[in-house]
Amino acid sequence: MSTSSSSISISLLAVVMLALGYTFSRERTTQQQQLHDQVAELQRQMNQLATTTTTSDIAHPEHRFLPTKEQDERSLSCACDTPTGFTYASDFGVIGDATADDTLALQAAIDSASANDSGGIVVIPKGTFRIFEPLIVPAGVTLQGQGYGDSPLAISFDAGASTIAYCGTDYAVKLAGHAAGLRDLAVYDWPYGTDCENIQAAGGVLVEADAALVESVIVSNIFIYFFLGGPALSLVAKNSAGIAFGNYQNVRIRHAKQGISLQAEESSFVNSNSFLAGGMSGGGFEVGVIAQGPGACNDNKFYGMFIEPPDTTLTHVYVSGAKTNVKFHDVRLEATSKSLDKPIVIIDDSSYGNVMNGLLGHTHVQANLNRNPDIDLMSAKSVGMDPAPKNLYWNSAFKGYNADDRMMPGFSLVGTNAAITILEDSDEMLFPDHNVIDVDYLNYGGTFKLMADNTPKAPGHDFVTFGVYARSSVPSSISAAMRYESGNIIASASHSGSGDWEFIGMSALYDKSAPYFYFSITGDVQLTAPTFIYGKSPAIPGASLMSSSGARMSGTLTMGVTTVYPPPDATQYYWVIPKNSGNIFLIDTQGNPSRTIIRLNHRTADRFARGTLATLMFEEGGTRVKHNAYIKLKNNADFVSGPNTSITLMAGGSASWVEVSRNE
């Protein structure tokens, strides 16, 4: 501590003591007078400091240029054993003339920093440093150069650059621990000299975790050049290891077999690393970015990067593995020489949850967009896809509950261990015209289930999103549950028991062979506004103008019309009108109008939902619709058609129908 700093600290203490002294007494004691004098001395020192200190003297060190070795020694010298300042590779004998072997000298500087014998940042001067073995940069050590020159397209040897020129068959640089770093230099697969011209490196920069966790690696302002034998930058986790939370800024790659490779072996992970700006171009590419399992290799983010080799033998971006995905934001993808029938992005069918947006130039994306709805790259050759925002719970307003039969249109109430009450008071409603179900759980018989009575299948979708608003004071009173694609039942988070409305729902891959979705209730709870959507999309509780809560129209309503033909002779009285084809059915008697209809849609698979209206229209007279237990007609009287007559029936939800009106 400097003399001025000591004086300031003592004087500040004096001010505090002086204030306390005056609090207890107005009289100045001898001690108080001494403290008063110290305050005056403090003022004098501050005035002197103001006249001699410049702005550069008090600037934050982070805002200064990298100091020279001499400046560093002067400013950071101290009479103690703790290593201070930077580690200078020049102190260890590096030459950097593109001819000498600098392997041992550079590694010695790195090892010194790692052993805490010198500062953790190893500074290499400008020059071209030939090495014949990989540089191993361990935890906590950063190798820092003077930049990579004045060109992002080729190595500059005359612009003050620091270049690691590797001549070997391994990776040039290996980052092997937490917070290892590489900054402001070029890494080059050196092709010159008789000892290097026929040697090809396995790759440029390797971040490797082997039976260990490697976090917070930083690679910044790096030019990786001409690694045609493997990845320019590779992250590999193996033997139950992990690589996470790394930061890779302005990594510029030119000419490589693979640009960036992310690989997690079984039981290992490469997760949540960030790649900011930078990009890749040039020739020789098999693939630009490749991410693959079988371990977890997901949530790796790429921001503002460009990937624009003229062509790639495989593709620009390749993602493979059920636990693998990438997130590309504002990324530029171009392939000016790629055949138009070859995709620029390939997402393996097992991968899901990929995010891609930005500019897509040339060719197209090959992916299951139902599993990857957040791929929004669009061009004249390819387009993203979002699921239709349609709530498939057609009675999401909980209308029409019959307490005597315990029947709710559109839903099945599975179990007798709950009492159901409908709250129709608008003050209780969370959404307009949406009733609230009050479920009084009776504490026996296990789970009470609320589920759709008939959810349409959608084999074109891999994801499903569903949920319901719930209010409860009982913790874990309700959760959403479904059969996952593996066949196992999985459940959402349950209600906290806060007494407030909470949305209980989930979005996941579902079992297409046996879809099964329900709300599992084990405590008193109130429910409203359930929603069900195929696809990975946010839930949409509530209603639009035409929905389960009602409908408003200002235009013309057009209804579907379809023709119905007689059944085979063996079942001549059992007619079937097609589902999902409209509400108006033209009865074509095939020239024999003397027919009888006793049953409509008797098979379970053909039945209409309760409340569906069907109008049967007859062009010829003589066809009889017979009153019976399954078709209940007005006044128990059969309907016999005349020319251009009709009868309208309402489905009872099973095999039964009830007459609404007739036009004889």
Secondary structure, DSSP 8 states (H G I E B T S, - for coil): --HHHHHHHHHHHHHHHHHHHHHH-SS--HHHHHHHHHHHHHHHHHHHHHHH--HHHHS-GGGS----HHHHHHHH--SSSS--S-EEGGGGT---EEEEE-HHHHHHHHHHHHTTSS-SEEE--SEEEEESS-EEE-TT-EEE-S---S-SSS--SSSS-EEEEE-SSSEEEEE-STT-EEEEEEEEE---STTTTT---SEEEEEEEESSEEE--EEEEEEEEEEEEEEEEEEEEESS-EEES-EEEEEEEEEEEEEEEEEE-TT-EEES-EEES-EEESS--SEEEEEE-SSBEEEEEEES-EE--S--SSEEEEEESTTEEEEEEEEEEE-TTS-TTS-SEEE-TT----EEEEEEESS-EES-TTT-TEE----SS------------TTTT----BTTTTBBTTEEEE-SSEEEEEE--GGG-SSTT--EEEEEE-S-SS-EEEEES-----TT-SEEEEEEEEE-SSTT-EEEEEEBTTS-EEE-------SSEEEEEEEEEB-SSS--EEEEE-S-EEEEEEEEEESS-----S--SSBTTB---SS-----EEEE----GGGTTEE---TTS-SEEEE--TT----EE-EES-SGGG---TT-EEEEEESSS--EE--SSSEE-GGG--EE--TTEEEEEEE-SSS-EEEEEEE-
